[in-house]
Amino acid sequence: MADEADVYWAGIGNPKLRRRAFLTRATAAAAALAGGASLACGSRKPASPSSPAAQTAKQPKKGGVLTYAGGNGYAYDTQRRTFDPCIQTQFGAKGYTLFYERLLGYDLRTYELQPELAQKWEQPSQTEFVFHLQPNVKWQNKPPVNGRPLVADDVVWSLERARTDDPKFFSRSLLSHVDQITAPDNATVRITTKTPDVATLQTMSIENLAILSREVFEKYPKPATSDAAVGTGPFIMKALEDLVSSEYVRNPDYWKPGAPYMDGFRTKAFADALTGWSAFLANQVDVTQVPGTEVKTYLAHRGAGFTPKGYQ
């Protein structure tokens, strides 16, 4: 995924800088940018890349809570569905990377594959892939997993579930080329394909194949509450009022040292983009999608030196 310095911009805990744009990995803000959409920034004109202010901005600071204008298809909540990525569209599952993780991730700008739950991997043959899990990964400290360590059997169960023949699991087609998924030991996962397939590694980075907890899904067959949103990711869902708001707090036991930088993350759902935009202008939210009718005015207000960062 994106470098942490790009993930959380400096000054996130500074009220004077809270009106800046934030493009985050850990909060999966790329979901709001699908199709090349733009995120709104504050009114502050960006500093020159060579200026002291710009250099300071590259250094991440800890703390702060980001409030995101969701709703209208962009909220990080269930949208009256469930937290089951195996039965969602890829777009719908992107927001779940606040609390779920995959074997592999990808850079939001270049789509280059990167380690996530798999620290490294190797390919002994054209049809074999061996993934070595990150050390010290724990499930979030919520029942029923209560912060226990992640083991390879969790990965095997999760991927086997994703490729079940139940028609509701339409993401099973992603694994149609897989022959076997096994766990040689607690820290290793082996995936064998039916034939050589160059897309296998890329497939392991797709949001629909997030690694899930068997205990959680046995307790919550249709996970749709904050109690049921349990993964290994950087944020813990604390509260959810579907189509209204959600609240996340920093996972204190997250396996990646120092991350996440933010203390928390909130969403506020709005019925349409213009309403979310009005809330942004009223300083009620920190990030929103810029409505198409407002893009020209917004860019003009930012000044000639402003170059928006976009993701596909």
Legacy VTK file of the C-alpha trace (Angstrom):
# vtk DataFile Version 3.0
C-alpha trace
ASCII
DATASET POLYDATA
POINTS 312 float
0.000 0.000 0.000
0.942 3.627 -0.032
3.871 4.793 2.075
2.839 5.783 5.586
3.984 9.349 4.986
1.386 9.534 2.232
-1.143 7.652 4.282
-1.460 10.166 7.073
-0.404 13.684 6.264
1.303 15.838 8.838
-0.772 17.933 11.169
-3.635 15.496 11.448
-3.862 16.282 15.145
-3.511 20.029 14.613
-6.894 21.807 14.419
-5.397 24.467 12.152
-4.534 21.835 9.575
-7.550 19.587 9.873
-9.055 21.024 6.670
-6.451 19.436 4.429
-7.114 16.590 2.059
-6.272 13.142 3.334
-5.647 10.171 1.068
-5.185 7.225 3.389
-4.257 3.589 3.071
-5.362 2.375 6.426
-8.730 4.071 6.127
-9.225 2.927 2.543
-10.113 6.405 1.343
-9.458 5.197 -2.185
-12.975 3.809 -2.111
-14.249 7.361 -2.346
-12.018 7.983 -5.318
-13.115 5.115 -7.539
-13.497 6.223 -11.100
-11.143 9.142 -10.687
-13.350 11.155 -8.327
-11.829 14.043 -6.404
-11.645 14.599 -2.685
-12.201 18.060 -1.289
-9.361 19.869 0.470
-9.511 22.783 2.808
-9.234 26.379 1.745
-5.521 26.631 2.540
-3.434 27.076 -0.618
-0.809 24.315 -0.895
2.765 25.284 -0.154
5.515 24.975 -2.732
7.134 21.490 -2.627
10.466 23.135 -1.740
9.111 25.392 0.995
9.774 24.686 4.706
6.051 24.182 5.253
5.900 21.514 2.566
8.954 19.743 3.955
7.405 19.744 7.429
4.155 18.390 6.016
5.943 15.237 4.873
6.604 14.235 8.476
3.590 12.383 9.900
2.290 13.354 13.306
0.304 11.121 15.602
-3.145 11.899 16.876
-6.350 13.413 15.623
-9.643 12.058 14.367
-10.626 12.273 10.705
-14.290 12.782 9.844
-15.333 11.584 6.408
-18.517 12.529 4.551
-19.967 9.178 3.532
-23.366 8.058 2.425
-24.557 8.197 -1.168
-22.599 5.004 -1.881
-19.394 6.155 -0.193
-19.933 5.564 3.525
-17.759 3.149 5.472
-20.707 1.244 6.872
-22.833 -1.642 5.691
-25.207 0.434 3.556
-27.836 -1.985 4.913
-25.737 -4.937 3.808
-23.228 -6.943 5.842
-19.517 -6.880 6.630
-18.987 -9.985 4.528
-16.568 -9.037 1.711
-17.175 -12.350 -0.062
-20.687 -11.308 -1.052
-19.946 -7.653 -1.860
-18.726 -5.904 -4.943
-15.051 -4.951 -4.818
-16.070 -1.305 -4.480
-18.270 -2.130 -1.494
-15.515 -4.141 0.182
-12.849 -1.426 -0.072
-14.075 0.383 3.032
-13.743 -2.794 5.067
-9.954 -2.503 4.906
-10.262 -0.255 7.940
-10.577 -3.464 9.974
-9.941 -6.376 7.563
-6.655 -7.227 5.825
-5.583 -9.514 2.963
-2.565 -11.676 2.319
-1.235 -8.995 -0.027
-1.938 -5.324 -0.544
-1.247 -2.943 -3.414
-0.038 0.595 -3.905
-3.022 2.870 -4.506
-1.166 4.827 -7.184
0.697 2.126 -9.096
-1.168 -1.074 -8.103
2.213 -2.627 -7.319
1.795 -5.627 -5.028
2.983 -5.194 -1.456
3.127 -7.340 1.673
0.196 -7.211 4.030
-0.590 -10.228 6.233
1.945 -12.140 4.171
5.398 -10.826 5.050
6.932 -12.514 2.027
6.129 -15.145 -0.552
7.824 -17.476 -2.961
6.901 -19.627 -5.948
8.530 -23.084 -5.794
6.900 -24.090 -9.085
4.584 -22.655 -11.728
1.548 -23.838 -9.765
2.701 -23.336 -6.158
2.733 -20.199 -4.042
4.003 -20.185 -0.465
3.099 -17.254 1.804
4.931 -16.585 5.073
2.756 -14.667 7.517
3.798 -11.539 9.380
4.912 -12.270 12.954
2.904 -10.969 15.909
-0.362 -10.412 14.047
-3.361 -10.558 16.378
-7.076 -10.387 15.859
-8.596 -7.253 17.313
-9.368 -7.508 21.012
-13.116 -8.032 20.658
-15.192 -11.144 21.379
-15.139 -13.899 20.370
-11.484 -13.848 19.211
-10.293 -11.541 22.030
-6.950 -10.641 20.508
-5.672 -14.147 19.855
-2.808 -14.584 17.352
-3.558 -14.997 13.658
-2.533 -18.443 12.388
-2.316 -19.998 8.947
-5.476 -22.056 9.547
-7.397 -18.750 9.728
-6.221 -17.914 6.223
-7.078 -21.381 4.910
-10.579 -21.270 6.396
-11.227 -17.779 5.089
-10.141 -18.498 1.510
-11.922 -21.868 1.457
-15.080 -20.108 2.587
-14.692 -17.553 -0.187
-14.649 -20.286 -2.834
-17.665 -22.209 -1.579
-20.295 -23.243 -4.131
-22.997 -21.235 -2.370
-24.211 -18.856 -5.123
-24.234 -15.862 -2.782
-20.426 -16.017 -2.742
-19.985 -14.531 -6.188
-16.350 -13.761 -5.361
-15.678 -17.511 -5.584
-14.821 -16.991 -9.252
-11.649 -15.217 -8.094
-10.380 -18.563 -6.815
-11.700 -20.827 -9.566
-8.131 -21.556 -10.674
-7.090 -22.773 -7.200
-6.687 -26.489 -6.532
-5.617 -26.599 -2.877
-5.086 -24.239 0.053
-3.119 -25.726 2.947
-1.241 -24.697 6.084
2.097 -26.545 6.447
2.510 -24.815 9.827
1.001 -21.951 11.821
2.954 -19.305 9.916
2.801 -20.638 6.354
0.080 -20.904 3.715
0.508 -22.869 0.505
-1.756 -22.271 -2.491
-1.636 -24.697 -5.401
-3.318 -23.795 -8.672
-4.763 -26.158 -11.268
-2.641 -24.642 -14.007
-0.055 -21.834 -14.115
-1.821 -18.535 -13.505
0.019 -15.206 -13.562
-2.855 -13.456 -11.769
-2.673 -15.503 -8.558
-0.693 -12.954 -6.546
-2.828 -10.082 -7.749
-5.934 -12.035 -6.780
-4.688 -12.309 -3.195
-4.745 -8.496 -2.956
-8.411 -8.092 -3.900
-10.553 -6.664 -1.097
-13.184 -9.412 -1.438
-10.611 -11.957 -0.238
-9.945 -10.304 3.118
-8.946 -12.740 5.841
-11.832 -13.355 8.231
-12.254 -15.009 11.611
-14.150 -18.290 11.741
-15.311 -17.631 15.311
-16.775 -14.260 14.365
-18.693 -15.576 11.370
-20.005 -18.530 13.336
-21.320 -16.120 15.977
-22.530 -13.550 13.441
-23.619 -15.386 10.239
-24.813 -12.040 8.868
-22.339 -9.547 10.357
-23.910 -6.111 10.264
-23.107 -4.529 13.633
-19.999 -2.985 15.132
-19.589 -6.066 17.330
-19.330 -8.235 14.205
-16.709 -6.089 12.468
-13.581 -7.850 13.725
-10.351 -8.231 11.808
-6.609 -7.669 12.127
-6.629 -4.160 10.674
-5.492 -0.788 12.038
-8.891 0.468 13.233
-11.524 -1.060 15.496
-15.156 -0.249 14.807
-16.559 1.139 18.033
-20.053 2.167 16.977
-22.322 2.074 13.945
-25.687 3.581 13.135
-26.269 2.404 9.619
-26.819 5.177 7.062
-26.145 7.739 9.799
-22.616 7.473 11.203
-19.832 5.164 12.300
-16.886 5.502 14.650
-13.516 3.755 14.675
-10.675 3.893 17.162
-7.002 3.094 16.770
-6.134 -0.584 17.204
-3.556 -0.463 20.047
-2.338 -3.971 19.226
-1.870 -3.453 15.493
1.048 -5.511 14.196
2.680 -2.733 12.184
4.916 -0.683 14.525
3.782 2.910 14.963
0.648 2.564 12.846
-1.945 3.812 12.523
-1.058 7.432 13.139
-4.604 8.621 13.718
-6.448 8.152 16.994
-9.690 7.529 15.191
-11.886 7.811 12.154
-15.528 8.830 11.816
-18.054 8.826 9.038
-21.212 10.839 8.631
-23.631 9.633 6.003
-25.356 12.110 3.711
-28.174 11.477 1.281
-26.322 13.042 -1.640
-22.974 14.563 -2.586
-24.201 18.167 -2.442
-25.364 17.744 1.156
-21.991 16.295 2.081
-20.321 19.198 0.309
-22.359 21.687 2.322
-21.272 19.955 5.516
-17.665 20.232 4.399
-18.006 23.952 3.721
-19.539 24.331 7.192
-16.488 22.619 8.762
-18.580 19.648 9.890
-16.452 17.080 8.040
-12.791 16.950 6.999
-13.049 15.037 3.720
-15.749 14.772 1.106
-16.156 13.976 -2.543
-16.383 17.136 -4.635
-19.698 17.170 -6.536
-19.239 17.417 -10.281
-20.998 20.772 -10.397
-18.509 22.204 -7.887
-15.207 20.861 -9.259
-14.401 23.877 -11.456
-15.037 26.360 -8.659
-13.136 24.240 -6.168
-10.034 23.956 -8.347
-10.101 27.657 -9.112
-10.270 28.441 -5.417
-7.225 26.251 -4.748
-5.084 28.289 -7.105
-3.003 27.712 -10.227
-0.274 25.830 -8.376
-2.630 23.140 -7.096
-2.451 19.669 -8.638
-5.089 17.273 -7.274
-4.079 13.728 -6.409
-6.435 11.211 -7.959
-6.795 7.449 -7.872
-8.587 5.149 -10.261
LINES 1 313
312 0 1 2 3 4 5 6 7 8 9 10 11 12 13 14 15 16 17 18 19 20 21 22 23 24 25 26 27 28 29 30 31 32 33 34 35 36 37 38 39 40 41 42 43 44 45 46 47 48 49 50 51 52 53 54 55 56 57 58 59 60 61 62 63 64 65 66 67 68 69 70 71 72 73 74 75 76 77 78 79 80 81 82 83 84 85 86 87 88 89 90 91 92 93 94 95 96 97 98 99 100 101 102 103 104 105 106 107 108 109 110 111 112 113 114 115 116 117 118 119 120 121 122 123 124 125 126 127 128 129 130 131 132 133 134 135 136 137 138 139 140 141 142 143 144 145 146 147 148 149 150 151 152 153 154 155 156 157 158 159 160 161 162 163 164 165 166 167 168 169 170 171 172 173 174 175 176 177 178 179 180 181 182 183 184 185 186 187 188 189 190 191 192 193 194 195 196 197 198 199 200 201 202 203 204 205 206 207 208 209 210 211 212 213 214 215 216 217 218 219 220 221 222 223 224 225 226 227 228 229 230 231 232 233 234 235 236 237 238 239 240 241 242 243 244 245 246 247 248 249 250 251 252 253 254 255 256 257 258 259 260 261 262 263 264 265 266 267 268 269 270 271 272 273 274 275 276 277 278 279 280 281 282 283 284 285 286 287 288 289 290 291 292 293 294 295 296 297 298 299 300 301 302 303 304 305 306 307 308 309 310 311
